[in-house]
Amino acid sequence: MISYEPLFQTMKEKGITSYRLFKMGFPQSNYYAIKRGENISTHTVNELCKILDCNVSDIMTYIDEKQGGSR
């Protein structure tokens, strides 16, 4: 399963609120899809990386549901 928890940590570390993210051009609908743990496109991941000046691993991580750990 993909977890977007790193995104929220990255936003916190960079002092970026969801409101500021929207003002920077990131669609609210994509943000709320992430909050609900829904699938997002690689384009959306790319846009987040660009806006937040970060890597993909700063946005999402894979969690093995069988083992409960992350890779």
N, CA, C, O and CB atoms as a CASP TS submission, in Angstrom:
PFRMAT TS
TARGET T0000
AUTHOR 0000-0000-0000
METHOD Language model
MODEL 1
PARENT N/A
ATOM      1  N   MET     1       0.848  -1.174   0.000  1.00  0.00           N
ATOM      2  CA  MET     1       0.000   0.000   0.000  1.00  0.00           C
ATOM      3  C   MET     1       0.894   1.238   0.000  1.00  0.00           C
ATOM      4  O   MET     1       1.957   1.256   0.620  1.00  0.00           O
ATOM      5  CB  MET     1      -0.965  -0.002   1.223  1.00  0.00           C
ATOM      6  N   ILE     2       0.449   2.247  -0.694  1.00  0.00           N
ATOM      7  CA  ILE     2       1.177   3.515  -0.746  1.00  0.00           C
ATOM      8  C   ILE     2       0.671   4.423   0.375  1.00  0.00           C
ATOM      9  O   ILE     2      -0.533   4.593   0.563  1.00  0.00           O
ATOM     10  CB  ILE     2       1.008   4.203  -2.141  1.00  0.00           C
ATOM     11  N   SER     3       1.610   4.997   1.106  1.00  0.00           N
ATOM     12  CA  SER     3       1.276   5.948   2.158  1.00  0.00           C
ATOM     13  C   SER     3       1.787   7.327   1.748  1.00  0.00           C
ATOM     14  O   SER     3       2.914   7.468   1.273  1.00  0.00           O
ATOM     15  CB  SER     3       1.883   5.510   3.528  1.00  0.00           C
ATOM     16  N   TYR     4       0.953   8.327   1.936  1.00  0.00           N
ATOM     17  CA  TYR     4       1.338   9.705   1.630  1.00  0.00           C
ATOM     18  C   TYR     4       1.761  10.458   2.881  1.00  0.00           C
ATOM     19  O   TYR     4       1.901  11.681   2.854  1.00  0.00           O
ATOM     20  CB  TYR     4       0.190  10.437   0.950  1.00  0.00           C
ATOM     21  N   GLU     5       1.965   9.740   3.970  1.00  0.00           N
ATOM     22  CA  GLU     5       2.371  10.378   5.225  1.00  0.00           C
ATOM     23  C   GLU     5       3.641  11.217   5.072  1.00  0.00           C
ATOM     24  O   GLU     5       3.735  12.280   5.684  1.00  0.00           O
ATOM     25  CB  GLU     5       2.586   9.322   6.293  1.00  0.00           C
ATOM     26  N   PRO     6       4.634  10.769   4.264  1.00  0.00           N
ATOM     27  CA  PRO     6       5.817  11.621   4.086  1.00  0.00           C
ATOM     28  C   PRO     6       5.483  13.009   3.535  1.00  0.00           C
ATOM     29  O   PRO     6       6.171  13.978   3.859  1.00  0.00           O
ATOM     30  CB  PRO     6       6.800  10.940   3.161  1.00  0.00           C
ATOM     31  N   LEU     7       4.451  13.121   2.716  1.00  0.00           N
ATOM     32  CA  LEU     7       4.054  14.428   2.181  1.00  0.00           C
ATOM     33  C   LEU     7       3.695  15.383   3.299  1.00  0.00           C
ATOM     34  O   LEU     7       4.146  16.528   3.320  1.00  0.00           O
ATOM     35  CB  LEU     7       2.873  14.284   1.220  1.00  0.00           C
ATOM     36  N   PHE     8       2.883  14.909   4.228  1.00  0.00           N
ATOM     37  CA  PHE     8       2.431  15.787   5.306  1.00  0.00           C
ATOM     38  C   PHE     8       3.587  16.177   6.223  1.00  0.00           C
ATOM     39  O   PHE     8       3.604  17.284   6.761  1.00  0.00           O
ATOM     40  CB  PHE     8       1.324  15.108   6.117  1.00  0.00           C
ATOM     41  N   GLN     9       4.541  15.287   6.403  1.00  0.00           N
ATOM     42  CA  GLN     9       5.737  15.597   7.193  1.00  0.00           C
ATOM     43  C   GLN     9       6.599  16.622   6.451  1.00  0.00           C
ATOM     44  O   GLN     9       7.111  17.564   7.057  1.00  0.00           O
ATOM     45  CB  GLN     9       6.555  14.306   7.484  1.00  0.00           C
ATOM     46  N   THR    10       6.756  16.433   5.142  1.00  0.00           N
ATOM     47  CA  THR    10       7.534  17.377   4.331  1.00  0.00           C
ATOM     48  C   THR    10       6.897  18.761   4.362  1.00  0.00           C
ATOM     49  O   THR    10       7.591  19.767   4.510  1.00  0.00           O
ATOM     50  CB  THR    10       7.649  16.878   2.875  1.00  0.00           C
ATOM     51  N   MET    11       5.586  18.808   4.222  1.00  0.00           N
ATOM     52  CA  MET    11       4.889  20.097   4.275  1.00  0.00           C
ATOM     53  C   MET    11       5.115  20.771   5.628  1.00  0.00           C
ATOM     54  O   MET    11       5.366  21.974   5.692  1.00  0.00           O
ATOM     55  CB  MET    11       3.375  19.908   4.019  1.00  0.00           C
ATOM     56  N   LYS    12       5.027  20.002   6.691  1.00  0.00           N
ATOM     57  CA  LYS    12       5.227  20.547   8.040  1.00  0.00           C
ATOM     58  C   LYS    12       6.639  21.092   8.189  1.00  0.00           C
ATOM     59  O   LYS    12       6.829  22.196   8.700  1.00  0.00           O
ATOM     60  CB  LYS    12       4.957  19.468   9.111  1.00  0.00           C
ATOM     61  N   GLU    13       7.633  20.322   7.746  1.00  0.00           N
ATOM     62  CA  GLU    13       9.033  20.742   7.846  1.00  0.00           C
ATOM     63  C   GLU    13       9.306  22.010   7.056  1.00  0.00           C
ATOM     64  O   GLU    13      10.116  22.840   7.468  1.00  0.00           O
ATOM     65  CB  GLU    13       9.948  19.636   7.364  1.00  0.00           C
ATOM     66  N   LYS    14       8.630  22.162   5.917  1.00  0.00           N
ATOM     67  CA  LYS    14       8.847  23.330   5.065  1.00  0.00           C
ATOM     68  C   LYS    14       7.913  24.488   5.414  1.00  0.00           C
ATOM     69  O   LYS    14       7.996  25.561   4.815  1.00  0.00           O
ATOM     70  CB  LYS    14       8.662  22.948   3.609  1.00  0.00           C
ATOM     71  N   GLY    15       7.023  24.267   6.384  1.00  0.00           N
ATOM     72  CA  GLY    15       6.109  25.325   6.800  1.00  0.00           C
ATOM     73  C   GLY    15       5.054  25.648   5.754  1.00  0.00           C
ATOM     74  O   GLY    15       4.625  26.796   5.637  1.00  0.00           O
ATOM     75  N   ILE    16       4.639  24.655   5.003  1.00  0.00           N
ATOM     76  CA  ILE    16       3.648  24.866   3.942  1.00  0.00           C
ATOM     77  C   ILE    16       2.327  24.238   4.357  1.00  0.00           C
ATOM     78  O   ILE    16       2.242  23.029   4.575  1.00  0.00           O
ATOM     79  CB  ILE    16       4.138  24.268   2.589  1.00  0.00           C
ATOM     80  N   THR    17       1.300  25.067   4.465  1.00  0.00           N
ATOM     81  CA  THR    17      -0.035  24.591   4.802  1.00  0.00           C
ATOM     82  C   THR    17      -0.765  24.176   3.532  1.00  0.00           C
ATOM     83  O   THR    17      -0.317  24.472   2.424  1.00  0.00           O
ATOM     84  CB  THR    17      -0.834  25.677   5.560  1.00  0.00           C
ATOM     85  N   SER    18      -1.880  23.494   3.698  1.00  0.00           N
ATOM     86  CA  SER    18      -2.673  23.117   2.526  1.00  0.00           C
ATOM     87  C   SER    18      -3.143  24.380   1.801  1.00  0.00           C
ATOM     88  O   SER    18      -3.169  24.413   0.571  1.00  0.00           O
ATOM     89  CB  SER    18      -3.892  22.232   2.939  1.00  0.00           C
ATOM     90  N   TYR    19      -3.510  25.404   2.542  1.00  0.00           N
ATOM     91  CA  TYR    19      -3.950  26.666   1.932  1.00  0.00           C
ATOM     92  C   TYR    19      -2.841  27.255   1.053  1.00  0.00           C
ATOM     93  O   TYR    19      -3.095  27.696  -0.068  1.00  0.00           O
ATOM     94  CB  TYR    19      -4.362  27.685   3.027  1.00  0.00           C
ATOM     95  N   ARG    20      -1.627  27.255   1.569  1.00  0.00           N
ATOM     96  CA  ARG    20      -0.504  27.793   0.792  1.00  0.00           C
ATOM     97  C   ARG    20      -0.239  26.927  -0.440  1.00  0.00           C
ATOM     98  O   ARG    20       0.084  27.445  -1.509  1.00  0.00           O
ATOM     99  CB  ARG    20       0.769  27.880   1.666  1.00  0.00           C
ATOM    100  N   LEU    21      -0.374  25.609  -0.289  1.00  0.00           N
ATOM    101  CA  LEU    21      -0.205  24.698  -1.412  1.00  0.00           C
ATOM    102  C   LEU    21      -1.206  25.033  -2.522  1.00  0.00           C
ATOM    103  O   LEU    21      -0.849  25.044  -3.700  1.00  0.00           O
ATOM    104  CB  LEU    21      -0.375  23.235  -0.950  1.00  0.00           C
ATOM    105  N   PHE    22      -2.459  25.306  -2.145  1.00  0.00           N
ATOM    106  CA  PHE    22      -3.487  25.683  -3.120  1.00  0.00           C
ATOM    107  C   PHE    22      -3.112  26.995  -3.799  1.00  0.00           C
ATOM    108  O   PHE    22      -3.265  27.140  -5.012  1.00  0.00           O
ATOM    109  CB  PHE    22      -4.870  25.808  -2.437  1.00  0.00           C
ATOM    110  N   LYS    23      -2.618  27.950  -3.010  1.00  0.00           N
ATOM    111  CA  LYS    23      -2.228  29.250  -3.565  1.00  0.00           C
ATOM    112  C   LYS    23      -1.037  29.128  -4.516  1.00  0.00           C
ATOM    113  O   LYS    23      -0.836  29.978  -5.384  1.00  0.00           O
ATOM    114  CB  LYS    23      -1.890  30.223  -2.438  1.00  0.00           C
ATOM    115  N   MET    24      -0.251  28.064  -4.345  1.00  0.00           N
ATOM    116  CA  MET    24       0.900  27.821  -5.212  1.00  0.00           C
ATOM    117  C   MET    24       0.489  27.089  -6.489  1.00  0.00           C
ATOM    118  O   MET    24       1.335  26.780  -7.328  1.00  0.00           O
ATOM    119  CB  MET    24       1.966  27.015  -4.465  1.00  0.00           C
ATOM    120  N   GLY    25      -0.806  26.811  -6.635  1.00  0.00           N
ATOM    121  CA  GLY    25      -1.300  26.223  -7.865  1.00  0.00           C
ATOM    122  C   GLY    25      -1.650  24.748  -7.802  1.00  0.00           C
ATOM    123  O   GLY    25      -2.012  24.157  -8.819  1.00  0.00           O
ATOM    124  N   PHE    26      -1.549  24.140  -6.620  1.00  0.00           N
ATOM    125  CA  PHE    26      -1.881  22.722  -6.512  1.00  0.00           C
ATOM    126  C   PHE    26      -3.384  22.570  -6.310  1.00  0.00           C
ATOM    127  O   PHE    26      -3.946  23.191  -5.408  1.00  0.00           O
ATOM    128  CB  PHE    26      -1.101  22.054  -5.347  1.00  0.00           C
ATOM    129  N   PRO    27      -4.051  21.750  -7.138  1.00  0.00           N
ATOM    130  CA  PRO    27      -5.510  21.611  -7.067  1.00  0.00           C
ATOM    131  C   PRO    27      -5.991  21.011  -5.739  1.00  0.00           C
ATOM    132  O   PRO    27      -5.436  20.029  -5.246  1.00  0.00           O
ATOM    133  CB  PRO    27      -5.995  20.748  -8.216  1.00  0.00           C
ATOM    134  N   GLN    28      -7.024  21.618  -5.182  1.00  0.00           N
ATOM    135  CA  GLN    28      -7.608  21.120  -3.935  1.00  0.00           C
ATOM    136  C   GLN    28      -8.099  19.687  -4.083  1.00  0.00           C
ATOM    137  O   GLN    28      -7.962  18.883  -3.161  1.00  0.00           O
ATOM    138  CB  GLN    28      -8.760  22.020  -3.492  1.00  0.00           C
ATOM    139  N   SER    29      -8.668  19.366  -5.237  1.00  0.00           N
ATOM    140  CA  SER    29      -9.204  18.019  -5.447  1.00  0.00           C
ATOM    141  C   SER    29      -8.101  16.969  -5.347  1.00  0.00           C
ATOM    142  O   SER    29      -8.332  15.883  -4.815  1.00  0.00           O
ATOM    143  CB  SER    29      -9.898  17.926  -6.816  1.00  0.00           C
ATOM    144  N   ASN    30      -6.913  17.275  -5.846  1.00  0.00           N
ATOM    145  CA  ASN    30      -5.792  16.337  -5.742  1.00  0.00           C
ATOM    146  C   ASN    30      -5.331  16.201  -4.297  1.00  0.00           C
ATOM    147  O   ASN    30      -5.004  15.105  -3.842  1.00  0.00           O
ATOM    148  CB  ASN    30      -4.624  16.793  -6.627  1.00  0.00           C
ATOM    149  N   TYR    31      -5.306  17.314  -3.584  1.00  0.00           N
ATOM    150  CA  TYR    31      -4.893  17.280  -2.181  1.00  0.00           C
ATOM    151  C   TYR    31      -5.845  16.410  -1.363  1.00  0.00           C
ATOM    152  O   TYR    31      -5.405  15.586  -0.561  1.00  0.00           O
ATOM    153  CB  TYR    31      -4.839  18.707  -1.598  1.00  0.00           C
ATOM    154  N   TYR    32      -7.146  16.595  -1.568  1.00  0.00           N
ATOM    155  CA  TYR    32      -8.115  15.813  -0.795  1.00  0.00           C
ATOM    156  C   TYR    32      -8.119  14.340  -1.206  1.00  0.00           C
ATOM    157  O   TYR    32      -8.428  13.477  -0.385  1.00  0.00           O
ATOM    158  CB  TYR    32      -9.515  16.399  -0.965  1.00  0.00           C
ATOM    159  N   ALA    33      -7.783  14.039  -2.455  1.00  0.00           N
ATOM    160  CA  ALA    33      -7.629  12.641  -2.879  1.00  0.00           C
ATOM    161  C   ALA    33      -6.469  12.005  -2.122  1.00  0.00           C
ATOM    162  O   ALA    33      -6.561  10.856  -1.688  1.00  0.00           O
ATOM    163  CB  ALA    33      -7.393  12.546  -4.418  1.00  0.00           C
ATOM    164  N   ILE    34      -5.388  12.745  -1.965  1.00  0.00           N
ATOM    165  CA  ILE    34      -4.237  12.253  -1.212  1.00  0.00           C
ATOM    166  C   ILE    34      -4.624  12.041   0.252  1.00  0.00           C
ATOM    167  O   ILE    34      -4.283  11.019   0.847  1.00  0.00           O
ATOM    168  CB  ILE    34      -3.047  13.241  -1.323  1.00  0.00           C
ATOM    169  N   LYS    35      -5.333  13.006   0.825  1.00  0.00           N
ATOM    170  CA  LYS    35      -5.767  12.883   2.232  1.00  0.00           C
ATOM    171  C   LYS    35      -6.604  11.627   2.443  1.00  0.00           C
ATOM    172  O   LYS    35      -6.540  11.011   3.507  1.00  0.00           O
ATOM    173  CB  LYS    35      -6.576  14.124   2.658  1.00  0.00           C
ATOM    174  N   ARG    36      -7.389  11.242   1.437  1.00  0.00           N
ATOM    175  CA  ARG    36      -8.240  10.051   1.534  1.00  0.00           C
ATOM    176  C   ARG    36      -7.494   8.772   1.145  1.00  0.00           C
ATOM    177  O   ARG    36      -8.064   7.683   1.199  1.00  0.00           O
ATOM    178  CB  ARG    36      -9.470  10.217   0.647  1.00  0.00           C
ATOM    179  N   GLY    37      -6.222   8.901   0.754  1.00  0.00           N
ATOM    180  CA  GLY    37      -5.416   7.742   0.394  1.00  0.00           C
ATOM    181  C   GLY    37      -5.742   7.170  -0.972  1.00  0.00           C
ATOM    182  O   GLY    37      -5.457   6.005  -1.247  1.00  0.00           O
ATOM    183  N   GLU    38      -6.340   7.986  -1.826  1.00  0.00           N
ATOM    184  CA  GLU    38      -6.700   7.535  -3.162  1.00  0.00           C
ATOM    185  C   GLU    38      -5.486   7.572  -4.091  1.00  0.00           C
ATOM    186  O   GLU    38      -4.459   8.171  -3.773  1.00  0.00           O
ATOM    187  CB  GLU    38      -7.835   8.399  -3.729  1.00  0.00           C
ATOM    188  N   ASN    39      -5.627   6.926  -5.235  1.00  0.00           N
ATOM    189  CA  ASN    39      -4.562   6.931  -6.229  1.00  0.00           C
ATOM    190  C   ASN    39      -4.400   8.318  -6.842  1.00  0.00           C
ATOM    191  O   ASN    39      -5.373   9.044  -7.048  1.00  0.00           O
ATOM    192  CB  ASN    39      -4.848   5.897  -7.322  1.00  0.00           C
ATOM    193  N   ILE    40      -3.158   8.665  -7.125  1.00  0.00           N
ATOM    194  CA  ILE    40      -2.870   9.919  -7.827  1.00  0.00           C
ATOM    195  C   ILE    40      -1.948   9.596  -8.995  1.00  0.00           C
ATOM    196  O   ILE    40      -1.288   8.557  -9.010  1.00  0.00           O
ATOM    197  CB  ILE    40      -2.219  10.987  -6.867  1.00  0.00           C
ATOM    198  N   SER    41      -1.909  10.482  -9.956  1.00  0.00           N
ATOM    199  CA  SER    41      -1.094  10.253 -11.148  1.00  0.00           C
ATOM    200  C   SER    41       0.362  10.646 -10.902  1.00  0.00           C
ATOM    201  O   SER    41       0.679  11.355  -9.947  1.00  0.00           O
ATOM    202  CB  SER    41      -1.658  11.038 -12.339  1.00  0.00           C
ATOM    203  N   THR    42       1.227  10.173 -11.779  1.00  0.00           N
ATOM    204  CA  THR    42       2.627  10.573 -11.692  1.00  0.00           C
ATOM    205  C   THR    42       2.772  12.064 -11.994  1.00  0.00           C
ATOM    206  O   THR    42       3.703  12.709 -11.511  1.00  0.00           O
ATOM    207  CB  THR    42       3.491   9.740 -12.662  1.00  0.00           C
ATOM    208  N   HIS    43       1.864  12.607 -12.782  1.00  0.00           N
ATOM    209  CA  HIS    43       1.869  14.051 -13.037  1.00  0.00           C
ATOM    210  C   HIS    43       1.656  14.817 -11.730  1.00  0.00           C
ATOM    211  O   HIS    43       2.319  15.824 -11.479  1.00  0.00           O
ATOM    212  CB  HIS    43       0.773  14.428 -14.070  1.00  0.00           C
ATOM    213  N   THR    44       0.727  14.334 -10.903  1.00  0.00           N
ATOM    214  CA  THR    44       0.459  14.969  -9.616  1.00  0.00           C
ATOM    215  C   THR    44       1.679  14.878  -8.709  1.00  0.00           C
ATOM    216  O   THR    44       2.031  15.848  -8.038  1.00  0.00           O
ATOM    217  CB  THR    44      -0.758  14.323  -8.937  1.00  0.00           C
ATOM    218  N   VAL    45       2.324  13.719  -8.687  1.00  0.00           N
ATOM    219  CA  VAL    45       3.547  13.547  -7.894  1.00  0.00           C
ATOM    220  C   VAL    45       4.622  14.509  -8.385  1.00  0.00           C
ATOM    221  O   VAL    45       5.316  15.138  -7.585  1.00  0.00           O
ATOM    222  CB  VAL    45       4.056  12.083  -7.972  1.00  0.00           C
ATOM    223  N   ASN    46       4.756  14.619  -9.702  1.00  0.00           N
ATOM    224  CA  ASN    46       5.731  15.530 -10.292  1.00  0.00           C
ATOM    225  C   ASN    46       5.459  16.976  -9.881  1.00  0.00           C
ATOM    226  O   ASN    46       6.384  17.709  -9.531  1.00  0.00           O
ATOM    227  CB  ASN    46       5.717  15.406 -11.816  1.00  0.00           C
ATOM    228  N   GLU    47       4.203  17.381  -9.923  1.00  0.00           N
ATOM    229  CA  GLU    47       3.834  18.748  -9.540  1.00  0.00           C
ATOM    230  C   GLU    47       4.168  19.016  -8.072  1.00  0.00           C
ATOM    231  O   GLU    47       4.670  20.087  -7.733  1.00  0.00           O
ATOM    232  CB  GLU    47       2.335  18.991  -9.792  1.00  0.00           C
ATOM    233  N   LEU    48       3.891  18.049  -7.208  1.00  0.00           N
ATOM    234  CA  LEU    48       4.221  18.213  -5.786  1.00  0.00           C
ATOM    235  C   LEU    48       5.728  18.344  -5.595  1.00  0.00           C
ATOM    236  O   LEU    48       6.187  19.193  -4.831  1.00  0.00           O
ATOM    237  CB  LEU    48       3.684  17.024  -4.962  1.00  0.00           C
ATOM    238  N   CYS    49       6.492  17.511  -6.282  1.00  0.00           N
ATOM    239  CA  CYS    49       7.950  17.584  -6.176  1.00  0.00           C
ATOM    240  C   CYS    49       8.460  18.952  -6.616  1.00  0.00           C
ATOM    241  O   CYS    49       9.360  19.519  -5.996  1.00  0.00           O
ATOM    242  CB  CYS    49       8.606  16.480  -7.018  1.00  0.00           C
ATOM    243  N   LYS    50       7.879  19.470  -7.683  1.00  0.00           N
ATOM    244  CA  LYS    50       8.272  20.776  -8.195  1.00  0.00           C
ATOM    245  C   LYS    50       7.919  21.887  -7.205  1.00  0.00           C
ATOM    246  O   LYS    50       8.751  22.738  -6.891  1.00  0.00           O
ATOM    247  CB  LYS    50       7.600  21.039  -9.544  1.00  0.00           C
ATOM    248  N   ILE    51       6.687  21.868  -6.722  1.00  0.00           N
ATOM    249  CA  ILE    51       6.215  22.913  -5.803  1.00  0.00           C
ATOM    250  C   ILE    51       6.986  22.886  -4.485  1.00  0.00           C
ATOM    251  O   ILE    51       7.381  23.930  -3.967  1.00  0.00           O
ATOM    252  CB  ILE    51       4.713  22.745  -5.531  1.00  0.00           C
ATOM    253  N   LEU    52       7.197  21.680  -3.946  1.00  0.00           N
ATOM    254  CA  LEU    52       7.834  21.552  -2.640  1.00  0.00           C
ATOM    255  C   LEU    52       9.355  21.426  -2.711  1.00  0.00           C
ATOM    256  O   LEU    52      10.028  21.384  -1.682  1.00  0.00           O
ATOM    257  CB  LEU    52       7.273  20.363  -1.926  1.00  0.00           C
ATOM    258  N   ASP    53       9.899  21.366  -3.947  1.00  0.00           N
ATOM    259  CA  ASP    53      11.336  21.208  -4.147  1.00  0.00           C
ATOM    260  C   ASP    53      11.850  20.022  -3.328  1.00  0.00           C
ATOM    261  O   ASP    53      12.704  20.161  -2.453  1.00  0.00           O
ATOM    262  CB  ASP    53      12.089  22.506  -3.757  1.00  0.00           C
ATOM    263  N   CYS    54      11.286  18.833  -3.653  1.00  0.00           N
ATOM    264  CA  CYS    54      11.640  17.630  -2.907  1.00  0.00           C
ATOM    265  C   CYS    54      11.664  16.416  -3.828  1.00  0.00           C
ATOM    266  O   CYS    54      11.389  16.531  -5.023  1.00  0.00           O
ATOM    267  CB  CYS    54      10.654  17.403  -1.753  1.00  0.00           C
ATOM    268  N   ASN    55      11.987  15.274  -3.281  1.00  0.00           N
ATOM    269  CA  ASN    55      12.024  14.016  -4.024  1.00  0.00           C
ATOM    270  C   ASN    55      10.734  13.236  -3.821  1.00  0.00           C
ATOM    271  O   ASN    55       9.952  13.533  -2.918  1.00  0.00           O
ATOM    272  CB  ASN    55      13.229  13.168  -3.594  1.00  0.00           C
ATOM    273  N   VAL    56      10.521  12.239  -4.667  1.00  0.00           N
ATOM    274  CA  VAL    56       9.332  11.389  -4.569  1.00  0.00           C
ATOM    275  C   VAL    56       9.241  10.747  -3.187  1.00  0.00           C
ATOM    276  O   VAL    56       8.150  10.632  -2.629  1.00  0.00           O
ATOM    277  CB  VAL    56       9.354  10.302  -5.660  1.00  0.00           C
ATOM    278  N   SER    57      10.373  10.329  -2.636  1.00  0.00           N
ATOM    279  CA  SER    57      10.376   9.687  -1.315  1.00  0.00           C
ATOM    280  C   SER    57       9.946  10.648  -0.206  1.00  0.00           C
ATOM    281  O   SER    57       9.616  10.210   0.896  1.00  0.00           O
ATOM    282  CB  SER    57      11.765   9.135  -1.005  1.00  0.00           C
ATOM    283  N   ASP    58       9.949  11.952  -0.488  1.00  0.00           N
ATOM    284  CA  ASP    58       9.465  12.941   0.482  1.00  0.00           C
ATOM    285  C   ASP    58       7.953  13.102   0.408  1.00  0.00           C
ATOM    286  O   ASP    58       7.360  13.824   1.209  1.00  0.00           O
ATOM    287  CB  ASP    58      10.141  14.292   0.247  1.00  0.00           C
ATOM    288  N   ILE    59       7.330  12.426  -0.554  1.00  0.00           N
ATOM    289  CA  ILE    59       5.888  12.533  -0.769  1.00  0.00           C
ATOM    290  C   ILE    59       5.156  11.249  -0.440  1.00  0.00           C
ATOM    291  O   ILE    59       4.059  11.276   0.118  1.00  0.00           O
ATOM    292  CB  ILE    59       5.605  12.920  -2.192  1.00  0.00           C
ATOM    293  N   MET    60       5.771  10.114  -0.789  1.00  0.00           N
ATOM    294  CA  MET    60       5.077   8.850  -0.569  1.00  0.00           C
ATOM    295  C   MET    60       6.060   7.724  -0.291  1.00  0.00           C
ATOM    296  O   MET    60       7.246   7.814  -0.608  1.00  0.00           O
ATOM    297  CB  MET    60       4.213   8.502  -1.774  1.00  0.00           C
ATOM    298  N   THR    61       5.536   6.661   0.309  1.00  0.00           N
ATOM    299  CA  THR    61       6.336   5.477   0.611  1.00  0.00           C
ATOM    300  C   THR    61       5.468   4.240   0.462  1.00  0.00           C
ATOM    301  O   THR    61       4.243   4.307   0.562  1.00  0.00           O
ATOM    302  CB  THR    61       6.940   5.556   2.039  1.00  0.00           C
ATOM    303  N   TYR    62       6.117   3.119   0.223  1.00  0.00           N
ATOM    304  CA  TYR    62       5.403   1.852   0.116  1.00  0.00           C
ATOM    305  C   TYR    62       5.436   1.150   1.467  1.00  0.00           C
ATOM    306  O   TYR    62       6.489   1.051   2.097  1.00  0.00           O
ATOM    307  CB  TYR    62       6.020   0.953  -0.992  1.00  0.00           C
ATOM    308  N   ILE    63       4.286   0.665   1.906  1.00  0.00           N
ATOM    309  CA  ILE    63       4.191  -0.107   3.145  1.00  0.00           C
ATOM    310  C   ILE    63       3.673  -1.492   2.794  1.00  0.00           C
ATOM    311  O   ILE    63       2.599  -1.638   2.211  1.00  0.00           O
ATOM    312  CB  ILE    63       3.260   0.597   4.194  1.00  0.00           C
ATOM    313  N   ASP    64       4.449  -2.505   3.156  1.00  0.00           N
ATOM    314  CA  ASP    64       4.045  -3.894   2.932  1.00  0.00           C
ATOM    315  C   ASP    64       2.986  -4.226   3.976  1.00  0.00           C
ATOM    316  O   ASP    64       3.284  -4.310   5.167  1.00  0.00           O
ATOM    317  CB  ASP    64       5.275  -4.887   3.018  1.00  0.00           C
ATOM    318  N   GLU    65       1.762  -4.411   3.527  1.00  0.00           N
ATOM    319  CA  GLU    65       0.654  -4.658   4.448  1.00  0.00           C
ATOM    320  C   GLU    65       0.818  -5.969   5.214  1.00  0.00           C
ATOM    321  O   GLU    65       0.344  -6.090   6.343  1.00  0.00           O
ATOM    322  CB  GLU    65      -0.659  -4.671   3.687  1.00  0.00           C
ATOM    323  N   LYS    66       1.481  -6.939   4.612  1.00  0.00           N
ATOM    324  CA  LYS    66       1.680  -8.222   5.280  1.00  0.00           C
ATOM    325  C   LYS    66       2.642  -8.094   6.454  1.00  0.00           C
ATOM    326  O   LYS    66       2.464  -8.735   7.489  1.00  0.00           O
ATOM    327  CB  LYS    66       2.200  -9.258   4.290  1.00  0.00           C
ATOM    328  N   GLN    67       3.667  -7.255   6.280  1.00  0.00           N
ATOM    329  CA  GLN    67       4.682  -7.130   7.315  1.00  0.00           C
ATOM    330  C   GLN    67       4.504  -5.874   8.164  1.00  0.00           C
ATOM    331  O   GLN    67       5.088  -5.770   9.243  1.00  0.00           O
ATOM    332  CB  GLN    67       6.050  -7.129   6.688  1.00  0.00           C
ATOM    333  N   GLY    68       3.706  -4.923   7.691  1.00  0.00           N
ATOM    334  CA  GLY    68       3.456  -3.702   8.444  1.00  0.00           C
ATOM    335  C   GLY    68       4.617  -2.724   8.454  1.00  0.00           C
ATOM    336  O   GLY    68       4.536  -1.695   9.125  1.00  0.00           O
ATOM    337  N   GLY    69       5.697  -3.010   7.732  1.00  0.00           N
ATOM    338  CA  GLY    69       6.849  -2.116   7.696  1.00  0.00           C
ATOM    339  C   GLY    69       6.936  -1.384   6.385  1.00  0.00           C
ATOM    340  O   GLY    69       6.197  -1.687   5.449  1.00  0.00           O
ATOM    341  N   SER    70       7.837  -0.416   6.306  1.00  0.00           N
ATOM    342  CA  SER    70       8.045   0.311   5.055  1.00  0.00           C
ATOM    343  C   SER    70       9.366  -0.104   4.450  1.00  0.00           C
ATOM    344  O   SER    70      10.260  -0.589   5.142  1.00  0.00           O
ATOM    345  CB  SER    70       8.009   1.836   5.282  1.00  0.00           C
ATOM    346  N   ARG    71       9.475   0.091   3.161  1.00  0.00           N
ATOM    347  CA  ARG    71      10.713  -0.215   2.445  1.00  0.00           C
ATOM    348  C   ARG    71      11.592   0.983   2.388  1.00  0.00           C
ATOM    349  O   ARG    71      12.684   0.921   1.823  1.00  0.00           O
ATOM    350  CB  ARG    71      10.430  -0.711   1.048  1.00  0.00           C
TER
END
